[in-house]
Amino acid sequence: MDEKYSVKLAELTQESEKDIKIDFLKLTEELAHNQNLIGKWMTYQQVWETKYQFLDLEYRQLLASKTKYYTGKMSEDEIISKGWGIEGTKILKADLNILVDDDNDMIKAKKKMLILKQIITIIDKTIDILVDQKKWTIKNFIDYKKWLEGN
């Protein structure tokens, strides 16, 4: 699943690069089109933030289950239903972080969260550029052209 998110990160990065470019030959169209782009990226922001929040909930639930598992507070039936090994439970609390950090399920979940966070960062930066920098760049270019023409 994190491969799917990695591909989406690459796609969104390319889309962002395309959307933040300014066609100085079509400035009047750029101003109107920019508002549509802001709406599109804000929709992306909502969708991916929601995905991140759901994944964060799943991560916390997995962490709680792994904590119960490693501290020996999970029944054998629960352990078997999850497909985890019976051995290796009942460790000291001081060793819990070491085992959780080395657990493959936890690592996979954390990787997904990191990639989703990168996707959200790309989306947020793109919105910032569209809302502030692109608008001001277009305005400054128009003002510069007016100045050159003596208006």
Backbone as CSV, one residue per row, in Angstrom:
resi,resn,N_x,N_y,N_z,CA_x,CA_y,CA_z,C_x,C_y,C_z
1,MET,0.822,-1.199,0.000,0.000,0.000,0.000,0.868,1.265,0.000
2,ASP,2.014,1.239,0.681,2.852,2.427,0.686,3.471,2.670,-0.683
3,GLU,3.587,1.619,-1.535,4.063,1.819,-2.900,3.051,2.654,-3.678
4,LYS,1.766,2.382,-3.434,0.701,3.152,-4.071,0.809,4.623,-3.665
5,TYR,1.075,4.855,-2.393,1.221,6.233,-1.917,2.484,6.886,-2.477
6,SER,3.541,6.114,-2.654,4.771,6.654,-3.236,4.531,7.105,-4.668
7,VAL,3.781,6.299,-5.408,3.444,6.664,-6.785,2.590,7.928,-6.789
8,LYS,1.620,7.999,-5.885,0.752,9.177,-5.801,1.553,10.416,-5.428
9,LEU,2.549,10.267,-4.552,3.419,11.388,-4.188,4.150,11.915,-5.416
10,ALA,4.680,11.009,-6.226,5.377,11.409,-7.450,4.418,12.099,-8.425
11,GLU,3.216,11.546,-8.574,2.222,12.148,-9.467,1.828,13.547,-9.007
12,LEU,1.575,13.702,-7.710,1.183,15.009,-7.184,2.316,16.020,-7.302
13,THR,3.547,15.564,-7.161,4.690,16.464,-7.312,4.745,16.998,-8.741
14,GLN,4.566,16.112,-9.717,4.564,16.545,-11.119,3.382,17.472,-11.412
15,GLU,2.224,17.123,-10.882,1.034,17.956,-11.083,1.225,19.332,-10.457
16,SER,1.851,19.369,-9.296,2.118,20.634,-8.624,3.045,21.512,-9.461
17,GLU,4.103,20.902,-9.972,5.048,21.658,-10.810,4.341,22.264,-12.019
18,LYS,3.430,21.495,-12.612,2.677,21.973,-13.773,1.730,23.112,-13.378
19,ASP,1.041,22.960,-12.265,0.029,23.934,-11.860,0.614,25.254,-11.361
20,ILE,1.815,25.235,-10.833,2.370,26.496,-10.316,3.109,27.303,-11.387
21,LYS,3.301,26.697,-12.560,3.942,27.447,-13.653,2.995,28.521,-14.158
22,ILE,3.590,29.614,-14.589,2.813,30.748,-15.086,3.085,30.903,-16.577
23,ASP,2.018,30.982,-17.369,2.138,31.274,-18.795,1.969,32.781,-18.947
24,PHE,3.085,33.471,-19.089,3.055,34.925,-19.137,2.414,35.463,-20.407
25,LEU,2.196,34.630,-21.402,1.529,35.059,-22.627,0.006,35.047,-22.478
26,LYS,-0.502,34.385,-21.437,-1.942,34.282,-21.201,-2.274,34.678,-19.762
27,LEU,-1.852,35.869,-19.367,-2.016,36.280,-17.974,-3.476,36.416,-17.538
28,THR,-4.333,36.917,-18.408,-5.725,37.071,-18.002,-6.365,35.703,-17.749
29,GLU,-6.006,34.720,-18.551,-6.503,33.364,-18.330,-5.891,32.761,-17.061
30,GLU,-4.631,33.092,-16.804,-3.941,32.567,-15.618,-4.630,32.994,-14.335
31,LEU,-5.051,34.240,-14.263,-5.700,34.731,-13.045,-6.983,33.970,-12.750
32,ALA,-7.792,33.749,-13.776,-9.042,33.012,-13.568,-8.763,31.537,-13.286
33,HIS,-7.834,30.980,-14.017,-7.500,29.560,-13.860,-6.893,29.283,-12.478
34,ASN,-6.184,30.257,-11.944,-5.539,30.088,-10.640,-6.574,29.802,-9.551
35,GLN,-7.733,30.448,-9.625,-8.779,30.217,-8.625,-9.291,28.776,-8.690
36,ASN,-9.403,28.244,-9.906,-9.822,26.844,-10.061,-8.763,25.901,-9.487
37,LEU,-7.510,26.241,-9.698,-6.422,25.407,-9.176,-6.426,25.396,-7.648
38,ILE,-6.697,26.534,-7.050,-6.754,26.606,-5.590,-7.852,25.672,-5.075
39,GLY,-9.017,25.698,-5.718,-10.106,24.809,-5.328,-9.729,23.344,-5.473
40,LYS,-9.073,23.011,-6.572,-8.653,21.634,-6.808,-7.693,21.158,-5.729
41,TRP,-6.702,21.991,-5.401,-5.705,21.594,-4.407,-6.275,21.588,-2.995
42,MET,-7.258,22.418,-2.735,-7.899,22.377,-1.418,-8.721,21.094,-1.260
43,THR,-9.309,20.623,-2.346,-10.011,19.341,-2.307,-9.022,18.223,-2.028
44,TYR,-7.878,18.244,-2.718,-6.821,17.262,-2.449,-6.430,17.291,-0.978
45,GLN,-6.303,18.504,-0.451,-5.889,18.660,0.942,-6.867,17.970,1.883
46,GLN,-8.152,18.168,1.658,-9.161,17.549,2.516,-9.135,16.027,2.408
47,VAL,-9.019,15.525,1.191,-9.011,14.072,0.972,-7.809,13.433,1.656
48,TRP,-6.634,14.000,1.456,-5.418,13.387,1.994,-5.283,13.596,3.496
49,GLU,-5.770,14.703,4.013,-5.777,14.889,5.466,-6.671,13.843,6.125
50,THR,-7.807,13.562,5.502,-8.717,12.545,6.038,-8.052,11.172,6.010
51,LYS,-7.405,10.851,4.902,-6.696,9.568,4.811,-5.628,9.464,5.893
52,TYR,-4.922,10.564,6.116,-3.874,10.571,7.141,-4.471,10.354,8.531
53,GLN,-5.570,11.016,8.809,-6.200,10.869,10.126,-6.684,9.440,10.348
54,PHE,-7.266,8.828,9.320,-7.695,7.434,9.441,-6.502,6.510,9.650
55,LEU,-5.431,6.752,8.912,-4.237,5.927,9.061,-3.614,6.120,10.446
56,ASP,-3.664,7.334,10.960,-3.160,7.602,12.304,-3.954,6.818,13.340
57,LEU,-5.270,6.754,13.160,-6.093,5.954,14.070,-5.725,4.468,13.998
58,GLU,-5.521,3.969,12.781,-5.124,2.569,12.621,-3.761,2.317,13.273
59,TYR,-2.848,3.270,13.126,-1.515,3.138,13.715,-1.607,3.071,15.242
60,ARG,-2.411,3.949,15.811,-2.568,3.955,17.271,-3.194,2.659,17.772
61,GLN,-4.156,2.153,17.009,-4.792,0.889,17.374,-3.773,-0.255,17.291
62,LEU,-2.950,-0.257,16.242,-1.914,-1.277,16.107,-0.901,-1.163,17.240
63,LEU,-0.517,0.057,17.589,0.421,0.267,18.687,-0.149,-0.271,20.001
64,ALA,-1.420,-0.013,20.239,-2.060,-0.523,21.463,-2.069,-2.051,21.469
65,SER,-2.386,-2.645,20.327,-2.401,-4.111,20.237,-1.007,-4.688,20.434
66,LYS,-0.019,-4.074,19.824,1.357,-4.565,19.963,1.845,-4.399,21.402
67,THR,1.424,-3.322,22.050,1.796,-3.118,23.450,1.198,-4.215,24.315
68,LYS,-0.078,-4.503,24.099,-0.711,-5.599,24.840,-0.009,-6.929,24.541
69,TYR,0.339,-7.128,23.286,0.990,-8.365,22.869,2.344,-8.538,23.552
70,TYR,3.180,-7.489,23.455,4.538,-7.592,23.998,4.580,-7.605,25.524
71,THR,3.586,-7.024,26.158,3.576,-7.019,27.625,2.827,-8.218,28.203
72,GLY,2.351,-9.108,27.335,1.709,-10.336,27.788,0.282,-10.155,28.246
73,LYS,-0.367,-9.078,27.843,-1.739,-8.816,28.278,-2.766,-9.203,27.220
74,MET,-2.323,-9.872,26.170,-3.224,-10.294,25.112,-3.434,-11.803,25.235
75,SER,-4.657,-12.239,25.062,-4.945,-13.670,25.172,-4.354,-14.431,23.982
76,GLU,-4.141,-15.712,24.186,-3.595,-16.543,23.110,-4.538,-16.581,21.921
77,ASP,-5.820,-16.563,22.166,-6.797,-16.574,21.075,-6.669,-15.320,20.205
78,GLU,-6.516,-14.161,20.857,-6.335,-12.901,20.112,-5.042,-12.944,19.308
79,ILE,-3.978,-13.445,19.922,-2.675,-13.516,19.253,-2.775,-14.411,18.025
80,ILE,-3.396,-15.538,18.180,-3.538,-16.472,17.063,-4.418,-15.867,15.969
81,SER,-5.492,-15.194,16.345,-6.381,-14.584,15.345,-5.676,-13.501,14.531
82,LYS,-4.680,-12.843,15.129,-3.912,-11.819,14.418,-2.754,-12.417,13.621
83,GLY,-2.464,-13.689,13.878,-1.381,-14.345,13.152,-0.001,-14.039,13.703
84,TRP,0.065,-13.607,14.938,1.343,-13.297,15.564,1.828,-14.519,16.327
85,GLY,3.134,-14.588,16.554,3.702,-15.712,17.282,3.384,-15.656,18.767
86,ILE,3.234,-16.819,19.347,2.927,-16.914,20.786,4.161,-16.570,21.618
87,GLU,5.338,-16.963,21.138,6.561,-16.715,21.912,6.946,-15.233,21.847
88,GLY,7.756,-14.826,22.785,8.275,-13.456,22.784,7.408,-12.455,23.504
89,THR,6.408,-12.917,24.209,5.564,-11.976,24.940,6.070,-11.853,26.369
90,LYS,5.464,-10.976,27.123,5.796,-10.720,28.523,7.217,-10.177,28.691
91,ILE,7.468,-9.041,28.094,8.773,-8.383,28.224,8.649,-7.249,29.235
92,LEU,9.777,-6.675,29.586,9.796,-5.535,30.503,9.317,-4.274,29.769
93,LYS,8.650,-3.387,30.489,8.169,-2.151,29.879,9.312,-1.323,29.296
94,ALA,10.479,-1.389,29.919,11.628,-0.630,29.439,12.066,-1.093,28.047
95,ASP,11.806,-2.356,27.718,12.190,-2.903,26.417,11.094,-2.750,25.368
96,LEU,9.941,-2.243,25.755,8.801,-2.167,24.849,9.100,-1.325,23.612
97,ASN,9.670,-0.132,23.793,9.944,0.751,22.648,10.891,0.100,21.655
98,ILE,11.874,-0.646,22.148,12.823,-1.313,21.267,12.102,-2.332,20.392
99,LEU,11.246,-3.131,20.988,10.516,-4.146,20.223,9.510,-3.528,19.263
100,VAL,8.813,-2.510,19.703,7.834,-1.852,18.842,8.532,-1.179,17.661
101,ASP,9.662,-0.535,17.907,10.404,0.124,16.830,10.979,-0.880,15.832
102,ASP,11.168,-2.121,16.258,11.730,-3.152,15.390,10.653,-4.046,14.771
103,ASP,9.409,-3.814,15.120,8.305,-4.643,14.644,7.959,-4.290,13.191
104,ASN,7.910,-5.288,12.318,7.659,-5.055,10.888,6.306,-4.415,10.621
105,ASP,5.271,-4.833,11.342,3.948,-4.228,11.156,3.978,-2.741,11.503
106,MET,4.676,-2.416,12.579,4.764,-1.015,13.003,5.574,-0.190,12.005
107,ILE,6.636,-0.774,11.490,7.474,-0.070,10.507,6.675,0.217,9.239
108,LYS,5.919,-0.771,8.756,5.089,-0.566,7.558,4.069,0.543,7.783
109,ALA,3.415,0.510,8.923,2.412,1.536,9.226,3.050,2.920,9.321
110,LYS,4.213,2.991,9.931,4.907,4.280,10.076,5.354,4.818,8.715
111,LYS,5.816,3.928,7.836,6.220,4.345,6.484,5.035,4.949,5.732
112,LYS,3.875,4.318,5.830,2.677,4.846,5.179,2.357,6.241,5.703
113,MET,2.469,6.395,7.011,2.180,7.702,7.607,3.167,8.758,7.126
114,LEU,4.447,8.397,7.024,5.457,9.347,6.562,5.212,9.772,5.113
115,ILE,4.840,8.810,4.265,4.566,9.148,2.866,3.326,10.030,2.772
116,LEU,2.299,9.699,3.543,1.093,10.536,3.540,1.412,11.946,4.026
117,LYS,2.273,12.051,5.014,2.660,13.371,5.516,3.388,14.164,4.423
118,GLN,4.207,13.484,3.631,4.883,14.147,2.512,3.877,14.612,1.460
119,ILE,2.880,13.775,1.183,1.829,14.167,0.230,1.121,15.423,0.719
120,ILE,0.785,15.449,1.996,0.099,16.611,2.567,0.990,17.847,2.513
121,THR,2.277,17.671,2.736,3.218,18.797,2.657,3.271,19.365,1.245
122,ILE,3.332,18.491,0.243,3.342,18.942,-1.165,2.062,19.724,-1.465
123,ILE,0.944,19.204,-1.015,-0.342,19.868,-1.258,-0.386,21.226,-0.566
124,ASP,0.046,21.287,0.695,0.047,22.550,1.435,0.957,23.586,0.777
125,LYS,2.138,23.158,0.359,3.080,24.087,-0.296,2.515,24.581,-1.623
126,THR,1.859,23.688,-2.359,1.267,24.091,-3.632,0.171,25.127,-3.405
127,ILE,-0.659,24.906,-2.399,-1.716,25.878,-2.081,-1.094,27.213,-1.698
128,ASP,-0.044,27.196,-0.890,0.633,28.440,-0.499,1.135,29.193,-1.728
129,ILE,1.737,28.467,-2.651,2.264,29.100,-3.862,1.123,29.667,-4.695
130,LEU,0.051,28.896,-4.869,-1.076,29.355,-5.680,-1.768,30.563,-5.061
131,VAL,-1.932,30.555,-3.744,-2.659,31.628,-3.071,-1.825,32.903,-2.992
132,ASP,-0.559,32.765,-2.674,0.256,33.959,-2.440,1.231,34.254,-3.572
133,GLN,2.190,33.397,-3.751,3.304,33.705,-4.645,2.890,33.857,-6.103
134,LYS,2.079,32.946,-6.606,1.695,33.010,-8.021,0.881,34.269,-8.306
135,LYS,-0.051,34.576,-7.406,-0.885,35.767,-7.588,-0.020,37.033,-7.605
136,TRP,0.920,37.119,-6.670,1.769,38.305,-6.600,2.744,38.372,-7.772
137,THR,3.211,37.241,-8.232,4.111,37.226,-9.387,3.380,37.751,-10.617
138,ILE,2.149,37.318,-10.830,1.353,37.798,-11.960,1.103,39.301,-11.832
139,LYS,0.712,39.741,-10.637,0.447,41.165,-10.417,1.702,42.000,-10.665
140,ASN,2.836,41.545,-10.139,4.087,42.282,-10.331,4.495,42.317,-11.796
141,PHE,4.260,41.233,-12.519,4.593,41.209,-13.940,3.724,42.199,-14.705
142,ILE,2.420,42.241,-14.377,1.523,43.191,-15.029,1.953,44.621,-14.713
143,ASP,2.265,44.904,-13.460,2.748,46.237,-13.074,4.037,46.591,-13.804
144,TYR,4.923,45.640,-13.959,6.191,45.865,-14.673,5.911,46.186,-16.139
145,LYS,4.998,45.452,-16.775,4.660,45.709,-18.174,4.048,47.100,-18.327
146,LYS,3.193,47.490,-17.359,2.606,48.835,-17.390,3.697,49.890,-17.281
147,TRP,4.642,49.656,-16.393,5.733,50.612,-16.196,6.560,50.743,-17.468
148,LEU,6.821,49.624,-18.124,7.578,49.664,-19.380,6.853,50.449,-20.460
149,GLU,5.519,50.344,-20.460,4.727,51.018,-21.476,4.401,52.452,-21.105
150,GLY,4.810,52.881,-19.922,4.632,54.253,-19.505,3.288,54.566,-18.863
151,ASN,2.551,53.572,-18.440,1.256,53.805,-17.772,1.462,53.906,-16.285
